[in-house]
Amino acid sequence: MNPLTVLPQVVTVALNPALDHTIEVADLQPGAVNRARRMQVDVGGKAINVASCLADFGISVAVTGPLGRDNAALFEDLFQRKQIANHCLYQDGLTRINTKVVDVERGETTDLNMPGPDFDLNAARELLDQVQRQLDRLLSSARWVVLSGSLPPGLPVTTYATLIAQVQAAGAAVLLDTSGAALESALTAGPRLIKPNRHELAELTGQPLDTLEAVVAAGRTLLNRSQSPVMVVVSLGGDGALFLTREQALQAHPAPVAVTSTVGAGDAMVAGLVAAQLENRSLAETAQLATAFAAAKLTRLGPHLPPPEQVRALAGQIIITPLH
């Protein structure tokens, strides 16, 4: 089946895609010669990771955003294998390459992330215009658009706010997963759902979030703003995640799985959130499915999930605690 003939339910916008070069070592010693056990190169960048996990779950998805011609082959191979509709905008040069060093003995990952290509003012305007034209074509079928990841140098911090206004005026919903100034600016446009982690939420609110109660209070502050999101999900690492609406607050506890790599677990959670919204799940069911996506991803290297039935079975094992 040609993915271009399938109308996507979801579009992910990858403004700063990457190739993830993952190296496995045992007992990493900084400043010394380390012998790698194995390595692999995966297509990455947050929005592309989300698309990859959605495709693994059987959801029709399209990707748009800039892509360097000089190393596009791995992206194109992933899109073809997973039947992801490729609506990327090809640029001269390389897509950035990030390096992930996975210490299998400590269960730790060290990230070395490149910033991405530097767009001048005219190139930034042209890229945003091209992305908007692609979205206009895709929004005839898409119910959700995922705006995820950092902005490459040169794109204005208002970029995500501009895209949110366009998407939601067309009747689709936006899930936003970014940080810093881009997040603060985008919130003024009222995305439907946001997923910061604890550190990103603390940076946004300017408050230390050392306790669960403080995280809940900070999330509630966002829900009470004008142009507020309908749902705030805060990933807490080893403590699971918080799922907040104006009416409810839930904590999803992590599943006990054998961790292969933590890279992309947050992106898998974003994919699970979208999958749950497409199925009109309750908040508790959304928390279970999204957490199961993240847990299932922990067992794999790269932006991949096990078969959907295994993910759904894992969702049934996720413990949810109501917070009052």
RONUVO-637887 format. One record per residue (C-alpha): x, y negated, z negated; residue number from 1; residue in three letters. Coordinates in Angstrom, 1 decimal, padded with zeros to 4 digits. Example, Ala and Ser with C-alpha at 12.3 -4.5 7.8 and 13.67 -1.06 7.14 Angstrom:
+--------+--------+--------+------+------+
!   east !  north !     up ! nuvo ! nulo !
+--------+--------+--------+------+------+
!  012.3 !  004.5 ! -007.8 !    1 !  ALA !
!  013.7 !  001.1 ! -007.1 !    2 !  SER !
+--------+--------+--------+------+------+
END
This chain:
+--------+--------+--------+------+------+
!   east !  north !     up ! nuvo ! nulo !
+--------+--------+--------+------+------+
!  000.0 !  000.0 !  000.0 !    1 !  MET !
!  001.3 ! -003.4 !  001.0 !    2 !  ASN !
!  001.2 ! -005.7 ! -002.1 !    3 !  PRO !
!  000.6 ! -008.7 !  000.0 !    4 !  LEU !
! -002.9 ! -007.3 !  000.9 !    5 !  THR !
! -003.9 ! -007.0 ! -002.8 !    6 !  VAL !
! -005.5 ! -010.2 ! -004.3 !    7 !  LEU !
! -003.6 ! -010.8 ! -007.6 !    8 !  PRO !
! -005.5 ! -011.1 ! -010.9 !    9 !  GLN !
! -002.4 ! -012.8 ! -012.4 !   10 !  VAL !
!  000.3 ! -015.1 ! -011.1 !   11 !  VAL !
!  003.5 ! -015.6 ! -012.9 !   12 !  THR !
!  005.5 ! -018.7 ! -012.2 !   13 !  VAL !
!  009.3 ! -018.1 ! -012.4 !   14 !  ALA !
!  011.0 ! -021.5 ! -012.2 !   15 !  LEU !
!  014.3 ! -020.1 ! -013.6 !   16 !  ASN !
!  014.6 ! -016.4 ! -012.7 !   17 !  PRO !
!  017.7 ! -014.4 ! -013.4 !   18 !  ALA !
!  019.6 ! -011.2 ! -012.9 !   19 !  LEU !
!  020.2 ! -009.6 ! -016.3 !   20 !  ASP !
!  023.5 ! -007.8 ! -016.5 !   21 !  HIS !
!  023.2 ! -005.4 ! -019.5 !   22 !  THR !
!  026.3 ! -003.8 ! -021.0 !   23 !  ILE !
!  026.0 ! -001.1 ! -023.7 !   24 !  GLU !
!  028.8 ! -000.9 ! -026.3 !   25 !  VAL !
!  029.3 !  000.9 ! -029.6 !   26 !  ALA !
!  030.4 ! -001.3 ! -032.5 !   27 !  ASP !
!  031.1 ! -004.6 ! -030.7 !   28 !  LEU !
!  034.3 ! -006.3 ! -031.8 !   29 !  GLN !
!  034.5 ! -010.0 ! -030.8 !   30 !  PRO !
!  037.9 ! -011.1 ! -029.7 !   31 !  GLY !
!  039.0 ! -007.6 ! -028.9 !   32 !  ALA !
!  039.0 ! -005.2 ! -025.9 !   33 !  VAL !
!  035.7 ! -003.3 ! -026.0 !   34 !  ASN !
!  035.0 ! -000.2 ! -023.9 !   35 !  ARG !
!  031.5 ! -000.3 ! -022.4 !   36 !  ALA !
!  029.5 !  002.9 ! -022.4 !   37 !  ARG !
!  027.3 !  002.0 ! -019.5 !   38 !  ARG !
!  025.8 ! -001.0 ! -017.6 !   39 !  MET !
!  022.9 ! -001.9 ! -015.4 !   40 !  GLN !
!  021.7 ! -004.9 ! -013.6 !   41 !  VAL !
!  018.0 ! -005.7 ! -013.8 !   42 !  ASP !
!  015.8 ! -008.4 ! -012.2 !   43 !  VAL !
!  015.0 ! -010.8 ! -015.0 !   44 !  GLY !
!  013.9 ! -014.2 ! -016.1 !   45 !  GLY !
!  010.9 ! -014.4 ! -018.5 !   46 !  LYS !
!  008.1 ! -014.8 ! -015.9 !   47 !  ALA !
!  009.5 ! -011.9 ! -013.7 !   48 !  ILE !
!  009.7 ! -009.7 ! -016.8 !   49 !  ASN !
!  006.1 ! -010.4 ! -017.5 !   50 !  VAL !
!  005.1 ! -009.6 ! -013.9 !   51 !  ALA !
!  007.1 ! -006.3 ! -014.0 !   52 !  SER !
!  005.3 ! -005.1 ! -017.2 !   53 !  CYS !
!  001.9 ! -006.1 ! -015.8 !   54 !  LEU !
!  002.6 ! -004.1 ! -012.7 !   55 !  ALA !
!  003.6 ! -001.1 ! -014.8 !   56 !  ASP !
!  000.2 ! -001.3 ! -016.5 !   57 !  PHE !
! -001.6 ! -001.3 ! -013.1 !   58 !  GLY !
! -002.5 ! -005.0 ! -013.0 !   59 !  ILE !
! -002.2 ! -006.8 ! -009.6 !   60 !  SER !
!  000.2 ! -009.6 ! -010.0 !   61 !  VAL !
!  002.1 ! -012.1 ! -007.8 !   62 !  ALA !
!  005.2 ! -014.1 ! -008.5 !   63 !  VAL !
!  006.2 ! -017.5 ! -007.2 !   64 !  THR !
!  009.2 ! -019.8 ! -007.9 !   65 !  GLY !
!  012.6 ! -020.4 ! -006.5 !   66 !  PRO !
!  014.9 ! -017.5 ! -005.6 !   67 !  LEU !
!  018.5 ! -017.7 ! -004.4 !   68 !  GLY !
!  019.0 ! -016.0 ! -001.0 !   69 !  ARG !
!  022.5 ! -014.7 ! -001.7 !   70 !  ASP !
!  021.3 ! -012.2 ! -004.3 !   71 !  ASN !
!  017.6 ! -011.8 ! -003.5 !   72 !  ALA !
!  017.8 ! -008.1 ! -002.6 !   73 !  ALA !
!  017.4 ! -006.8 ! -006.2 !   74 !  LEU !
!  014.3 ! -009.0 ! -006.7 !   75 !  PHE !
!  012.8 ! -007.9 ! -003.4 !   76 !  GLU !
!  013.4 ! -004.2 ! -004.3 !   77 !  ASP !
!  011.6 ! -004.6 ! -007.7 !   78 !  LEU !
!  008.7 ! -006.4 ! -006.0 !   79 !  PHE !
!  008.4 ! -003.7 ! -003.4 !   80 !  GLN !
!  008.7 ! -000.8 ! -005.8 !   81 !  ARG !
!  006.1 ! -002.2 ! -008.3 !   82 !  LYS !
!  003.8 ! -003.7 ! -005.6 !   83 !  GLN !
!  004.3 ! -007.2 ! -006.9 !   84 !  ILE !
!  003.3 ! -009.8 ! -004.3 !   85 !  ALA !
!  006.3 ! -011.9 ! -003.5 !   86 !  ASN !
!  005.5 ! -015.5 ! -003.0 !   87 !  HIS !
!  008.9 ! -016.8 ! -004.0 !   88 !  CYS !
!  010.5 ! -019.9 ! -002.5 !   89 !  LEU !
!  013.9 ! -019.0 ! -001.1 !   90 !  TYR !
!  016.8 ! -021.5 ! -001.8 !   91 !  GLN !
!  020.4 ! -021.6 ! -000.7 !   92 !  ASP !
!  022.9 ! -020.0 ! -003.1 !   93 !  GLY !
!  022.7 ! -017.5 ! -006.0 !   94 !  LEU !
!  020.0 ! -016.9 ! -008.6 !   95 !  THR !
!  021.6 ! -017.2 ! -012.0 !   96 !  ARG !
!  023.1 ! -014.2 ! -013.7 !   97 !  ILE !
!  022.7 ! -013.6 ! -017.5 !   98 !  ASN !
!  024.8 ! -011.1 ! -019.5 !   99 !  THR !
!  023.3 ! -009.0 ! -022.3 !  100 !  LYS !
!  025.7 ! -007.1 ! -024.6 !  101 !  VAL !
!  023.8 ! -004.3 ! -026.4 !  102 !  VAL !
!  025.5 ! -002.9 ! -029.5 !  103 !  ASP !
!  023.9 !  000.6 ! -029.8 !  104 !  VAL !
!  025.3 !  001.3 ! -033.3 !  105 !  GLU !
!  024.0 ! -002.0 ! -034.8 !  106 !  ARG !
!  020.9 ! -002.3 ! -032.8 !  107 !  GLY !
!  021.9 ! -005.8 ! -031.9 !  108 !  GLU !
!  021.9 ! -007.7 ! -028.6 !  109 !  THR !
!  024.1 ! -010.7 ! -027.7 !  110 !  THR !
!  022.7 ! -012.9 ! -024.9 !  111 !  ASP !
!  024.9 ! -015.1 ! -022.6 !  112 !  LEU !
!  022.4 ! -017.0 ! -020.5 !  113 !  ASN !
!  023.3 ! -019.3 ! -017.7 !  114 !  MET !
!  021.3 ! -022.6 ! -017.3 !  115 !  PRO !
!  020.2 ! -022.1 ! -013.7 !  116 !  GLY !
!  020.7 ! -024.3 ! -010.6 !  117 !  PRO !
!  020.8 ! -028.0 ! -011.0 !  118 !  ASP !
!  018.1 ! -029.8 ! -008.9 !  119 !  PHE !
!  018.5 ! -033.4 ! -008.0 !  120 !  ASP !
!  015.4 ! -035.7 ! -008.1 !  121 !  LEU !
!  014.3 ! -035.0 ! -004.5 !  122 !  ASN !
!  014.9 ! -031.3 ! -004.7 !  123 !  ALA !
!  012.9 ! -031.1 ! -007.9 !  124 !  ALA !
!  010.0 ! -032.9 ! -006.4 !  125 !  ARG !
!  010.1 ! -030.7 ! -003.3 !  126 !  GLU !
!  010.2 ! -027.5 ! -005.4 !  127 !  LEU !
!  007.3 ! -028.6 ! -007.6 !  128 !  LEU !
!  005.3 ! -029.5 ! -004.4 !  129 !  ASP !
!  006.0 ! -026.1 ! -002.9 !  130 !  GLN !
!  005.0 ! -024.2 ! -006.2 !  131 !  VAL !
!  001.8 ! -026.2 ! -006.3 !  132 !  GLN !
!  001.0 ! -025.3 ! -002.7 !  133 !  ARG !
!  001.6 ! -021.6 ! -003.4 !  134 !  GLN !
! -000.7 ! -021.8 ! -006.5 !  135 !  LEU !
! -003.4 ! -023.4 ! -004.4 !  136 !  ASP !
! -003.3 ! -020.3 ! -002.2 !  137 !  ARG !
! -003.2 ! -017.8 ! -005.0 !  138 !  LEU !
! -005.9 ! -019.3 ! -007.3 !  139 !  LEU !
! -008.7 ! -018.0 ! -005.1 !  140 !  SER !
! -008.3 ! -014.7 ! -006.9 !  141 !  SER !
! -006.1 ! -015.2 ! -009.9 !  142 !  ALA !
! -007.8 ! -015.4 ! -013.3 !  143 !  ARG !
! -004.6 ! -016.0 ! -015.3 !  144 !  TRP !
! -001.4 ! -017.9 ! -014.6 !  145 !  VAL !
!  001.7 ! -017.3 ! -016.8 !  146 !  VAL !
!  004.1 ! -020.2 ! -017.1 !  147 !  LEU !
!  007.1 ! -018.6 ! -018.9 !  148 !  SER !
!  010.7 ! -019.4 ! -019.4 !  149 !  GLY !
!  013.0 ! -022.4 ! -019.4 !  150 !  SER !
!  013.1 ! -025.1 ! -016.8 !  151 !  LEU !
!  016.2 ! -025.3 ! -014.7 !  152 !  PRO !
!  018.3 ! -028.5 ! -014.9 !  153 !  PRO !
!  016.8 ! -031.4 ! -013.0 !  154 !  GLY !
!  013.1 ! -030.4 ! -013.3 !  155 !  LEU !
!  011.2 ! -032.9 ! -015.4 !  156 !  PRO !
!  009.9 ! -031.8 ! -018.8 !  157 !  VAL !
!  006.4 ! -032.6 ! -017.6 !  158 !  THR !
!  006.6 ! -029.8 ! -015.0 !  159 !  THR !
!  004.5 ! -027.3 ! -016.9 !  160 !  TYR !
!  002.0 ! -029.9 ! -017.9 !  161 !  ALA !
!  001.5 ! -030.7 ! -014.3 !  162 !  THR !
!  001.0 ! -027.1 ! -013.3 !  163 !  LEU !
! -001.4 ! -026.4 ! -016.3 !  164 !  ILE !
! -003.6 ! -029.3 ! -015.2 !  165 !  ALA !
! -003.7 ! -027.9 ! -011.6 !  166 !  GLN !
! -004.4 ! -024.3 ! -012.6 !  167 !  VAL !
! -007.1 ! -025.0 ! -015.2 !  168 !  GLN !
! -008.9 ! -027.5 ! -012.9 !  169 !  ALA !
! -009.2 ! -024.7 ! -010.4 !  170 !  ALA !
! -010.9 ! -022.5 ! -013.1 !  171 !  GLY !
! -008.1 ! -020.1 ! -014.0 !  172 !  ALA !
! -006.5 ! -020.0 ! -017.5 !  173 !  ALA !
! -002.8 ! -020.5 ! -018.5 !  174 !  VAL !
! -000.7 ! -018.6 ! -020.9 !  175 !  LEU !
!  002.4 ! -020.7 ! -021.8 !  176 !  LEU !
!  005.6 ! -019.3 ! -023.2 !  177 !  ASP !
!  008.4 ! -021.9 ! -023.3 !  178 !  THR !
!  010.2 ! -024.0 ! -025.9 !  179 !  SER !
!  011.6 ! -027.4 ! -026.7 !  180 !  GLY !
!  010.6 ! -030.5 ! -024.8 !  181 !  ALA !
!  008.9 ! -028.5 ! -022.1 !  182 !  ALA !
!  006.6 ! -026.9 ! -024.7 !  183 !  LEU !
!  005.8 ! -030.2 ! -026.4 !  184 !  GLU !
!  005.0 ! -031.8 ! -023.1 !  185 !  SER !
!  002.9 ! -028.9 ! -021.8 !  186 !  ALA !
!  000.7 ! -028.8 ! -024.9 !  187 !  LEU !
! -000.8 ! -032.2 ! -023.9 !  188 !  THR !
! -002.4 ! -030.4 ! -020.9 !  189 !  ALA !
! -004.2 ! -027.8 ! -023.1 !  190 !  GLY !
! -003.0 ! -024.4 ! -022.1 !  191 !  PRO !
! -005.5 ! -021.6 ! -023.1 !  192 !  ARG !
! -002.9 ! -019.5 ! -024.9 !  193 !  LEU !
!  000.6 ! -020.1 ! -026.2 !  194 !  ILE !
!  003.2 ! -017.7 ! -027.6 !  195 !  LYS !
!  006.1 ! -019.3 ! -029.4 !  196 !  PRO !
!  008.4 ! -017.4 ! -031.7 !  197 !  ASN !
!  009.0 ! -018.5 ! -035.2 !  198 !  ARG !
!  012.1 ! -020.6 ! -034.3 !  199 !  HIS !
!  010.3 ! -022.3 ! -031.4 !  200 !  GLU !
!  007.3 ! -023.1 ! -033.5 !  201 !  LEU !
!  009.6 ! -024.5 ! -036.3 !  202 !  ALA !
!  011.4 ! -026.7 ! -033.7 !  203 !  GLU !
!  008.0 ! -027.9 ! -032.3 !  204 !  LEU !
!  006.6 ! -028.9 ! -035.7 !  205 !  THR !
!  009.8 ! -030.1 ! -037.3 !  206 !  GLY !
!  009.3 ! -027.9 ! -040.4 !  207 !  GLN !
!  011.1 ! -024.9 ! -041.8 !  208 !  PRO !
!  008.8 ! -021.9 ! -041.5 !  209 !  LEU !
!  010.4 ! -019.6 ! -044.1 !  210 !  ASP !
!  007.2 ! -018.0 ! -045.2 !  211 !  THR !
!  004.3 ! -016.3 ! -043.5 !  212 !  LEU !
!  001.9 ! -018.9 ! -045.0 !  213 !  GLU !
!  004.0 ! -021.7 ! -043.4 !  214 !  ALA !
!  003.9 ! -020.1 ! -040.0 !  215 !  VAL !
!  000.1 ! -019.7 ! -040.3 !  216 !  VAL !
! -000.3 ! -023.3 ! -041.3 !  217 !  ALA !
!  001.9 ! -024.5 ! -038.4 !  218 !  ALA !
! -000.2 ! -022.5 ! -036.0 !  219 !  GLY !
! -003.4 ! -023.9 ! -037.4 !  220 !  ARG !
! -002.0 ! -027.4 ! -036.8 !  221 !  THR !
! -001.7 ! -026.6 ! -033.1 !  222 !  LEU !
! -005.2 ! -025.2 ! -033.0 !  223 !  LEU !
! -006.6 ! -028.4 ! -034.5 !  224 !  ASN !
! -004.9 ! -030.8 ! -032.0 !  225 !  ARG !
! -006.8 ! -032.4 ! -029.2 !  226 !  SER !
! -006.4 ! -030.4 ! -026.0 !  227 !  GLN !
! -005.6 ! -027.5 ! -028.3 !  228 !  SER !
! -005.1 ! -023.9 ! -027.1 !  229 !  PRO !
! -007.8 ! -021.3 ! -027.9 !  230 !  VAL !
! -005.2 ! -018.8 ! -029.3 !  231 !  MET !
! -001.7 ! -019.2 ! -030.8 !  232 !  VAL !
!  000.4 ! -016.0 ! -031.0 !  233 !  VAL !
!  003.7 ! -016.3 ! -032.9 !  234 !  VAL !
!  006.2 ! -013.5 ! -032.6 !  235 !  SER !
!  008.1 ! -012.7 ! -035.8 !  236 !  LEU !
!  010.7 ! -010.2 ! -034.7 !  237 !  GLY !
!  010.9 ! -007.3 ! -037.1 !  238 !  GLY !
!  007.8 ! -008.6 ! -038.9 !  239 !  ASP !
!  005.6 ! -008.2 ! -035.9 !  240 !  GLY !
!  003.4 ! -011.1 ! -034.8 !  241 !  ALA !
!  000.7 ! -013.5 ! -035.9 !  242 !  LEU !
! -002.5 ! -013.9 ! -033.8 !  243 !  PHE !
! -004.4 ! -017.1 ! -034.6 !  244 !  LEU !
! -007.7 ! -018.6 ! -033.4 !  245 !  THR !
! -009.7 ! -021.2 ! -035.2 !  246 !  ARG !
! -011.8 ! -018.5 ! -036.8 !  247 !  GLU !
! -009.3 ! -015.7 ! -037.5 !  248 !  GLN !
! -005.7 ! -015.0 ! -038.5 !  249 !  ALA !
! -004.2 ! -011.5 ! -038.1 !  250 !  LEU !
! -000.8 ! -010.0 ! -038.5 !  251 !  GLN !
!  000.2 ! -007.1 ! -036.3 !  252 !  ALA !
!  002.8 ! -004.9 ! -037.8 !  253 !  HIS !
!  005.5 ! -003.4 ! -035.5 !  254 !  PRO !
!  005.4 !  000.2 ! -034.4 !  255 !  ALA !
!  008.1 !  002.6 ! -035.5 !  256 !  PRO !
!  009.9 !  003.3 ! -032.2 !  257 !  VAL !
!  013.5 !  004.1 ! -031.3 !  258 !  ALA !
!  014.9 !  000.8 ! -030.1 !  259 !  VAL !
!  017.0 !  000.9 ! -026.9 !  260 !  THR !
!  017.0 ! -002.8 ! -026.2 !  261 !  SER !
!  015.2 ! -005.8 ! -027.6 !  262 !  THR !
!  015.7 ! -007.8 ! -024.3 !  263 !  VAL !
!  012.3 ! -008.7 ! -022.8 !  264 !  GLY !
!  010.2 ! -007.6 ! -025.8 !  265 !  ALA !
!  008.6 ! -011.0 ! -026.1 !  266 !  GLY !
!  007.9 ! -011.0 ! -022.3 !  267 !  ASP !
!  006.2 ! -007.6 ! -022.7 !  268 !  ALA !
!  004.0 ! -009.1 ! -025.4 !  269 !  MET !
!  003.0 ! -011.9 ! -023.1 !  270 !  VAL !
!  002.0 ! -009.3 ! -020.5 !  271 !  ALA !
!  000.0 ! -007.4 ! -023.1 !  272 !  GLY !
! -001.8 ! -010.6 ! -024.1 !  273 !  LEU !
! -002.8 ! -011.2 ! -020.5 !  274 !  VAL !
! -003.9 ! -007.5 ! -020.1 !  275 !  ALA !
! -006.1 ! -007.8 ! -023.2 !  276 !  ALA !
! -007.7 ! -011.0 ! -021.9 !  277 !  GLN !
! -008.5 ! -009.4 ! -018.6 !  278 !  LEU !
! -010.3 ! -006.6 ! -020.5 !  279 !  GLU !
! -012.1 ! -009.2 ! -022.8 !  280 !  ASN !
! -010.7 ! -007.6 ! -025.9 !  281 !  ARG !
! -011.4 ! -008.8 ! -029.4 !  282 !  SER !
! -008.6 ! -010.6 ! -031.3 !  283 !  LEU !
! -007.7 ! -007.4 ! -033.2 !  284 !  ALA !
! -007.7 ! -005.3 ! -030.1 !  285 !  GLU !
! -005.6 ! -008.0 ! -028.3 !  286 !  THR !
! -003.1 ! -007.9 ! -031.2 !  287 !  ALA !
! -002.8 ! -004.1 ! -031.0 !  288 !  GLN !
! -002.4 ! -004.0 ! -027.2 !  289 !  LEU !
!  000.1 ! -006.9 ! -027.0 !  290 !  ALA !
!  002.2 ! -005.4 ! -029.9 !  291 !  THR !
!  002.1 ! -002.0 ! -028.2 !  292 !  ALA !
!  003.4 ! -003.6 ! -025.0 !  293 !  PHE !
!  006.3 ! -005.1 ! -026.9 !  294 !  ALA !
!  007.0 ! -001.8 ! -028.8 !  295 !  ALA !
!  006.9 !  000.2 ! -025.6 !  296 !  ALA !
!  009.4 ! -002.1 ! -024.0 !  297 !  LYS !
!  011.8 ! -001.7 ! -026.9 !  298 !  LEU !
!  012.3 !  002.0 ! -025.8 !  299 !  THR !
!  013.5 !  001.0 ! -022.3 !  300 !  ARG !
!  016.4 ! -000.9 ! -020.8 !  301 !  LEU !
!  015.1 ! -003.6 ! -018.4 !  302 !  GLY !
!  011.6 ! -005.1 ! -017.9 !  303 !  PRO !
!  009.8 ! -001.7 ! -017.8 !  304 !  HIS !
!  007.0 !  000.1 ! -019.6 !  305 !  LEU !
!  006.1 !  003.8 ! -019.9 !  306 !  PRO !
!  002.9 !  004.9 ! -018.3 !  307 !  PRO !
! -000.3 !  003.0 ! -019.3 !  308 !  PRO !
! -001.8 !  005.9 ! -021.2 !  309 !  GLU !
!  001.3 !  006.0 ! -023.5 !  310 !  GLN !
!  001.0 !  002.2 ! -024.1 !  311 !  VAL !
! -002.7 !  002.6 ! -025.0 !  312 !  ARG !
! -001.9 !  005.5 ! -027.3 !  313 !  ALA !
!  000.7 !  003.3 ! -029.0 !  314 !  LEU !
! -001.8 !  000.5 ! -029.4 !  315 !  ALA !
! -004.0 !  002.8 ! -031.5 !  316 !  GLY !
! -001.1 !  003.1 ! -033.9 !  317 !  GLN !
! -000.6 ! -000.6 ! -034.5 !  318 !  ILE !
! -001.7 ! -001.7 ! -038.0 !  319 !  ILE !
! -003.5 ! -005.0 ! -038.2 !  320 !  ILE !
! -003.8 ! -007.0 ! -041.4 !  321 !  THR !
! -006.3 ! -009.9 ! -041.7 !  322 !  PRO !
! -004.9 ! -013.0 ! -043.3 !  323 !  LEU !
! -007.1 ! -015.2 ! -045.5 !  324 !  HIS !
+--------+--------+--------+------+------+
END
